[in-house]
Amino acid sequence: MNKLIPLLFLFFTHLFNCQYAEGQYYESEIYKLKLRIEKGDKKALYELTPYFDSSKKLAEYLGHHYHETEEFYLAKRVIEENFIFPEQAINLEEIKNSDTYSDFFKKNENKIKYSPELETFYITPLKDRKDFIEFRELPIAKLQKLIKRRSEIITKDWIKARGIDVLIRQNNPESLVKICEEFYRLRDKFNFFNRDQEDFPELLKLLIHKDIGSVGRNDYRVWDTDDSNFDNNAILNLLIYFSKNYKNFVWDNSSHCFINKSLKSKQIDDVANLFEELSNDNDSIALNTFIKLSQSDTKRVNEISTEKERNILSSTNPIIPMFPYRFLSQLSLLTLYYRQNHIDFQGTKDLHTYIEKLSSKISLKERREYENYLIDHLTLQDLTPLEYWSLIYEKRPKLSESVSRILDIYYTKNWDTILNDEKQLELYLKKSLLYGRIGINGNVNYYLFKFTGNGNDVIKLLDKIKSEDPDIVFQIENAKKMCLKSFDYPISPQKISDGNFNSEKVDLKDETEKIKVTAKDSDDFEYKILKLFSKVGYSQIPEALQILEKLNFKENSYNNKYSMFERDFGFFVIENWKDKKVRDGFLSVYQSHTEKELYKYYLDLAGIDYKNQDESLDYDKIYEILKFNIVTPFTGSQELENEVGAVIKLLELDQNTTLGYPDKLCNSAGMYICPPSDRAWEWRKYLKDKKLLRKEHSKIVSFNYGYYIDKVLVYREINSK
């Protein structure tokens, strides 16, 4: 019964929607005409005429999607799907009403033919039509993939049904045109998609050992069915070409393919071959190929990347970056700039050693030691290779997190040096633009924010640059605009929300038993338990742990019943709450320490430098922690709060105020992310306003400020409307 309710709801929803439309498409006269037209009934073509004036709406479904569509559009769609229009007579866009359609039909009635093989009407025979086809040599790796697929493709039902498999075994070139005919017969129509469509051009390419580019949507030449511009017109062009030329292909036993001696095909270069290796199953080969391409000819890399980027379903080896073609377009431009300006982007052996360490699974204490060492010992010349390899290794999230923090602090500390070195400043501007053009989330997008509030003195330095590089010239103007923007702590007036409210004293045992009885299923049970336990405060932690220990959560569930202890309370350094020894160890510390002592204990355990020698809080160190240690990865979108939540709780206890925020950092209840960013901004302002800082702190903003302005504030603005 529970499963039936959603179906009934869907049915009545559709029934309600249909009251607004004037009937069902599949029960309409126009649909009956469509079926007749598909079978070759020319009379039905003429009977379609009055529908080109009709604005009557019919209800139709595409999967689970409900549409209300005017009959005028439905009539045009029928023609579009079942008529190959002559090149010079009229096109579909020119049919505005029944008069233009009727005129077209009457003028061409005697010329209109029907092809049973293609299941379409036409006027101009294929032999009299122009084709828009281009050939090029196949990359070796691509040809090898096609050869591996041969036996799989030729055993498909569509091959056998049309006898194409027999023609192929006979080495008969007629197989080429028969493949195209079947491809066009199974062309895309409303509510029909050929799931095997990639097999057709791949078999053609395999049989002639050539790559085939056919003009499709928007006059783009498409080389793969995954190209966003691939459409039925691309199939038609294949059909036209092979209908006219298949007899010119002769089987060659030595190369195991059909050869057309008059066929002209473009040669390919090493760059094109390399692109095919990006999908190699061998991680090492794929990654090394990506590295080579990032340093290859910029023009060729961009040409092929643009083509590949349109292939919306194409895949590469998972070890290389998420958006490989966007990365390659920008990296090839960067490495060209580096070579032209004699900038090392490969890095030293020692730097690579640290990159590997930061990529590995190490404790936060050890990670911070490496990060802080590099912040203190790197040179400006080390930054470019550090960034370059971080982009190459985009799939190493821990490296991306560490590098983001290192770069953020290093650039801030050395900002004056960069500003007063024209070459370094040009380099920074160049990188700031090309990194942003990659089109991936992360601090790569926020380099320009370092100019925020720099003022007229820095504008004068920017004006001194006389670069002829258009990227640098463009970015100078953007940097000057940032210089004139003033910084203010982006504090939100809303301190209580659905994800963060004051804790409650909850009867956990009784409420848990109720949930066991009322939960519909395991998912509902887990959700309600997380909602319940998100309410508890610091004093109920032992009871919460005791009850949670006895509750079963699915191992494959995204819900972690212990995640609340890190997110809601800031116990950042404890990694495996599922381990009973870890939980028991935590409870021992909890029971033997005050709340303030407990946070200090875990901050000390993680090696966080936040206090003076006399154990008092060092507010200057804490100010820097609040500024830099909520980290957005170099490439990535998640805000990582690290020790910041624990430091904020320590400040609240030390200053005896939550600044108006709830008593907990978050009430996560299984939420994906819940960083204490707002509190960090406000506590920085508090420390400054209360004159608790002894040192002068840099006014250069963190990358996190850019992230906050770009993502958080924009999100709030959208939700407030």
Helices and strands as residue ranges (DSSP letters): H 4-18, G 25-27, H 29-38, H 42-47, G 49-53, E 57-62, E 65-70, H 71-82, E 83-84, G 92-94, H 98-108, E 113-115, E 120-122, G 126-128, E 133-137, H 140-153, H 157-161, H 164-169, H 174-185, H 199-208, E 210-215, G 217-219, E 221-222, H 232-245, G 246-248, E 250-252, E 257-259, H 270-276, G 277-279, H 283-294, H 298-309, H 324-340, H 349-359, H 364-377, H 380-392, H 397-413, H 415-419, H 422-436, G 443-445, G 447-451, H 456-463, H 470-483, H 508-518, H 522-533, G 538-540, H 541-549, H 563-567, H 580-592, H 595-605, H 619-628, H 644-655, H 677-689, H 703-707, I 708-712, H 713-720
